[in-house]
Amino acid sequence: MCNRYVTPDQAAVERYWHIGRQNPPKLWGPQVHPRGLGPFIRASERGQELVVGQWALIPPFANSPKLAYSTNTARAEELAQKSTFRQAWARGQRCIILAESFDEPCWESGTNVWWRFRRTDGAPWGLAGLWNTWIRGETSEVVESYTMLTLNADAHALMNRMHKPDPSKPPHAQDKRSVIPIALSDVDQWLNGSQEAATALFVLPPPGAFDAEPLESPRQSSLV
């Protein structure tokens, strides 16, 4: 699963998604790690809005925005069952996470080599996510947060090469994961469609959609 990604700048967001000029949020950093701040688009009464929030969804029942477990990614196949994400999924709190690129670890050499994934057409990624607004009871502090959805990629020719193999599982059932890109033409369906319409977008892109390359050689990685 993705644990770090690079965001587009605000000019690129305005240019590609035509959003941000009317409700410019606070600025965000270029590289986002779990619990860092990143931009996302969600539906609003005005149509769509650009929001900056914590990359690690805070469920309604949380006592603190910092949880003892990871919530920056969520398995799309389990959204209705997982208590952390169930309410956001049921309420249609879907969002588009904005990314220029994202990184995944490849262990084919026996050690971790980070690969960077861009789109072959040079456009930014819009990745499927869920959001939640959490309010601290004693202070009424509002914290926006989001999680990135992932899909099983065991049969994907490229994404099944990523992540460390689990020796306890057979090669055909490793539960390798991939992000879920949302095409620009499908943004409204993802943000405003029914749950069934949204689920129909749980599709892995073809390997040719990815411009992927290692950020370092296996030897360089082993020396770090």
LOMARBA-38940 format. One line per field, with one value per residue (C-alpha): residue number from 0; residue in three letters; y negated, z, x negated. Coordinates in Angstrom, 1 decimal, always signed. Example, Ala and Ser with C-alpha at 12.3 -4.5 7.8 and 13.67 -1.06 7.14 Angstrom:
n 0,1
res Ala,Ser
v +4.5,+1.1
w +7.8,+7.1
u -12.3,-13.7
END
This chain:
n 0,1,2,3,4,5,6,7,8,9,10,11,12,13,14,15,16,17,18,19,20,21,22,23,24,25,26,27,28,29,30,31,32,33,34,35,36,37,38,39,40,41,42,43,44,45,46,47,48,49,50,51,52,53,54,55,56,57,58,59,60,61,62,63,64,65,66,67,68,69,70,71,72,73,74,75,76,77,78,79,80,81,82,83,84,85,86,87,88,89,90,91,92,93,94,95,96,97,98,99,100,101,102,103,104,105,106,107,108,109,110,111,112,113,114,115,116,117,118,119,120,121,122,123,124,125,126,127,128,129,130,131,132,133,134,135,136,137,138,139,140,141,142,143,144,145,146,147,148,149,150,151,152,153,154,155,156,157,158,159,160,161,162,163,164,165,166,167,168,169,170,171,172,173,174,175,176,177,178,179,180,181,182,183,184,185,186,187,188,189,190,191,192,193,194,195,196,197,198,199,200,201,202,203,204,205,206,207,208,209,210,211,212,213,214,215,216,217,218,219,220,221,222,223
res Met,Cys,Asn,Arg,Tyr,Val,Thr,Pro,Asp,Gln,Ala,Ala,Val,Glu,Arg,Tyr,Trp,His,Ile,Gly,Arg,Gln,Asn,Pro,Pro,Lys,Leu,Trp,Gly,Pro,Gln,Val,His,Pro,Arg,Gly,Leu,Gly,Pro,Phe,Ile,Arg,Ala,Ser,Glu,Arg,Gly,Gln,Glu,Leu,Val,Val,Gly,Gln,Trp,Ala,Leu,Ile,Pro,Pro,Phe,Ala,Asn,Ser,Pro,Lys,Leu,Ala,Tyr,Ser,Thr,Asn,Thr,Ala,Arg,Ala,Glu,Glu,Leu,Ala,Gln,Lys,Ser,Thr,Phe,Arg,Gln,Ala,Trp,Ala,Arg,Gly,Gln,Arg,Cys,Ile,Ile,Leu,Ala,Glu,Ser,Phe,Asp,Glu,Pro,Cys,Trp,Glu,Ser,Gly,Thr,Asn,Val,Trp,Trp,Arg,Phe,Arg,Arg,Thr,Asp,Gly,Ala,Pro,Trp,Gly,Leu,Ala,Gly,Leu,Trp,Asn,Thr,Trp,Ile,Arg,Gly,Glu,Thr,Ser,Glu,Val,Val,Glu,Ser,Tyr,Thr,Met,Leu,Thr,Leu,Asn,Ala,Asp,Ala,His,Ala,Leu,Met,Asn,Arg,Met,His,Lys,Pro,Asp,Pro,Ser,Lys,Pro,Pro,His,Ala,Gln,Asp,Lys,Arg,Ser,Val,Ile,Pro,Ile,Ala,Leu,Ser,Asp,Val,Asp,Gln,Trp,Leu,Asn,Gly,Ser,Gln,Glu,Ala,Ala,Thr,Ala,Leu,Phe,Val,Leu,Pro,Pro,Pro,Gly,Ala,Phe,Asp,Ala,Glu,Pro,Leu,Glu,Ser,Pro,Arg,Gln,Ser,Ser,Leu,Val
v +0.0,-3.6,-5.2,-8.4,-10.5,-13.9,-16.5,-18.8,-22.5,-24.8,-26.1,-22.5,-21.8,-24.8,-24.0,-20.4,-20.2,-23.8,-24.2,-26.1,-29.7,-30.2,-28.5,-28.5,-26.3,-26.6,-25.5,-21.9,-20.4,-18.7,-15.2,-13.6,-10.8,-9.2,-11.8,-14.6,-17.2,-16.8,-18.2,-16.5,-17.3,-16.5,-17.3,-20.4,-22.5,-24.7,-21.7,-20.7,-22.1,-21.8,-20.8,-20.1,-17.4,-14.8,-11.7,-9.2,-9.1,-9.9,-7.9,-9.5,-7.4,-8.4,-10.2,-11.8,-12.6,-10.4,-6.7,-3.7,-2.0,-3.0,-4.5,-6.2,-3.4,-1.3,+1.9,+1.1,+4.6,+4.2,+0.7,+1.8,+4.1,+2.1,-0.1,-2.8,-3.4,-2.1,-5.3,-7.4,-4.8,-4.6,-8.4,-8.8,-10.8,-10.0,-12.2,-12.6,-12.6,-14.8,-13.4,-14.2,-10.8,-8.1,-5.7,-1.9,+0.5,+3.3,+6.2,+8.2,+7.7,+8.9,+5.4,+2.4,+0.3,-2.6,-3.0,-6.2,-6.0,-8.8,-8.8,-8.2,-11.2,-13.6,-14.5,-14.4,-11.4,-11.7,-8.8,-7.4,-8.2,-8.7,-11.7,-12.6,-15.7,-15.0,-17.5,-17.5,-17.7,-19.8,-22.5,-22.1,-21.9,-20.7,-18.2,-17.2,-13.8,-11.2,-7.7,-6.3,-3.3,-0.3,+2.7,+6.2,+6.3,+9.9,+10.3,+7.0,+7.3,+4.3,+3.7,+7.3,+6.7,+4.2,+4.7,+7.3,+10.9,+12.6,+16.1,+17.4,+16.9,+18.6,+16.5,+16.2,+14.9,+12.3,+9.5,+7.0,+3.7,+0.8,-2.7,-3.3,-6.2,-8.1,-9.5,-13.2,-12.1,-10.0,-12.5,-13.4,-9.7,-9.1,-12.1,-12.2,-8.9,-6.1,-3.5,-1.1,-3.7,-4.4,-0.7,-0.3,-2.5,+0.0,+0.9,+1.3,-0.7,+1.2,+1.4,-0.9,-3.8,-3.9,-5.6,-3.7,-3.6,-2.8,-5.8,-4.1,-1.0,+2.2,+1.7,-2.0,-0.8,+1.9,-0.7,-3.0
w +0.0,-0.6,+2.4,+0.8,-2.2,-3.8,-4.2,-7.2,-6.4,-6.1,-9.7,-11.0,-8.9,-10.3,-13.9,-13.9,-11.5,-11.8,-8.1,-5.3,-6.5,-4.9,-1.6,-1.3,+1.7,+3.8,+1.9,+2.0,+1.7,-1.5,+0.0,+2.3,+4.8,+7.1,+9.5,+7.4,+5.7,+2.1,-0.2,-1.3,-3.1,-1.7,-2.5,-0.9,-1.1,-3.6,-5.8,-4.8,-2.4,-1.9,+1.7,+3.4,+6.1,+7.9,+5.9,+8.4,+8.8,+12.3,+13.0,+14.9,+18.0,+18.4,+21.5,+19.9,+16.3,+16.8,+16.8,+17.9,+14.6,+10.9,+9.0,+6.1,+3.7,+3.7,+1.8,-0.6,-0.3,+3.5,+3.9,+5.0,+7.6,+9.2,+12.1,+11.4,+7.8,+7.9,+8.7,+6.2,+3.5,+4.4,+4.4,+1.0,+2.4,-0.7,-1.8,-4.5,-3.2,-5.3,-6.2,-8.7,-8.0,-5.4,-4.2,-3.6,-2.3,-4.5,-2.8,-6.0,-5.2,-1.7,-0.2,-0.4,-3.5,-3.8,-7.1,-8.2,-10.1,-12.4,-15.1,-18.6,-19.9,-17.4,-15.7,-11.9,-10.2,-8.6,-6.1,-4.4,-0.7,+2.2,+4.5,+7.9,+10.0,+13.6,+16.4,+19.8,+22.4,+25.1,+22.7,+19.6,+17.5,+14.0,+12.3,+8.7,+7.8,+4.9,+3.9,+0.6,-0.8,-2.1,-4.1,-4.4,-7.1,-7.0,-10.7,-11.8,-14.0,-12.4,-9.0,-7.9,-8.0,-5.2,-1.5,+0.5,-0.1,+2.8,+3.2,+5.0,+1.9,-1.5,-4.5,-6.0,-2.8,-1.4,-1.2,-2.9,-3.0,-5.5,-5.2,-7.2,-9.7,-10.5,-14.0,-14.5,-16.3,-13.3,-10.5,-10.2,-10.2,-7.4,-5.3,-5.8,-7.2,-5.3,-3.4,-6.3,-8.8,-6.7,-6.3,-10.1,-10.1,-8.1,-11.1,-11.4,-14.3,-17.0,-16.5,-19.4,-17.5,-15.1,-15.8,-13.1,-12.3,-9.3,-7.4,-6.7,-7.6,-5.4,-4.5,-3.4,-1.4,+0.4,+1.5,+3.1
u +0.0,-1.1,-2.8,-4.1,-3.2,-4.0,-1.2,-0.7,-1.1,+1.9,+1.6,+1.7,+4.8,+6.6,+5.5,+6.5,+9.5,+10.6,+10.9,+9.0,+9.3,+12.7,+11.8,+8.0,+7.1,+4.0,+0.9,-0.4,-3.9,-5.0,-5.6,-3.0,-3.6,-1.0,+0.5,-0.9,+1.3,+2.5,+5.2,+8.3,+11.6,+15.0,+18.6,+20.1,+23.3,+21.4,+20.6,+17.0,+14.4,+10.7,+9.7,+6.4,+6.5,+4.6,+3.6,+5.0,+8.7,+10.0,+13.2,+16.1,+15.5,+11.8,+10.8,+7.7,+6.6,+3.6,+4.6,+2.6,+3.2,+2.7,+5.7,+4.0,+5.1,+8.3,+9.1,+11.9,+13.3,+13.8,+15.2,+18.6,+17.2,+14.4,+15.7,+13.1,+14.3,+17.9,+19.7,+17.8,+18.5,+22.2,+22.6,+21.0,+18.0,+15.9,+13.1,+10.4,+6.8,+4.6,+1.1,-1.6,-3.2,-3.2,-5.9,-5.8,-8.5,-9.8,-11.5,-12.5,-16.2,-15.8,-15.9,-13.5,-13.9,-11.4,-9.7,-7.9,-4.6,-3.4,-0.8,-2.1,-0.1,-1.8,+1.4,+1.7,+3.4,+6.9,+7.0,+10.1,+10.4,+12.8,+12.9,+14.2,+14.5,+13.6,+14.4,+12.6,+15.3,+13.7,+12.3,+14.5,+11.3,+12.1,+9.7,+10.2,+8.8,+8.8,+7.8,+6.6,+8.5,+6.6,+7.6,+6.2,+3.5,+2.4,+3.2,+1.9,-1.3,-3.0,-1.5,-1.9,-5.7,-5.5,-5.7,-7.5,-6.3,-4.5,-6.2,-3.1,-0.9,-1.1,-2.4,+1.1,+2.7,+0.3,+2.9,+0.7,+2.4,+2.9,+4.3,+7.6,+7.3,+10.4,+10.5,+11.4,+14.6,+15.6,+15.1,+18.8,+19.8,+17.3,+18.2,+22.0,+23.1,+24.8,+22.7,+23.3,+22.0,+19.0,+18.2,+18.3,+15.1,+13.1,+11.0,+7.3,+5.7,+3.8,+0.0,-0.5,+1.2,-1.8,-5.1,-7.0,-10.7,-13.0,-14.3,-17.6,-19.5,-19.3,-22.9,-22.3,-19.3,-21.3,-23.9,-21.4
END
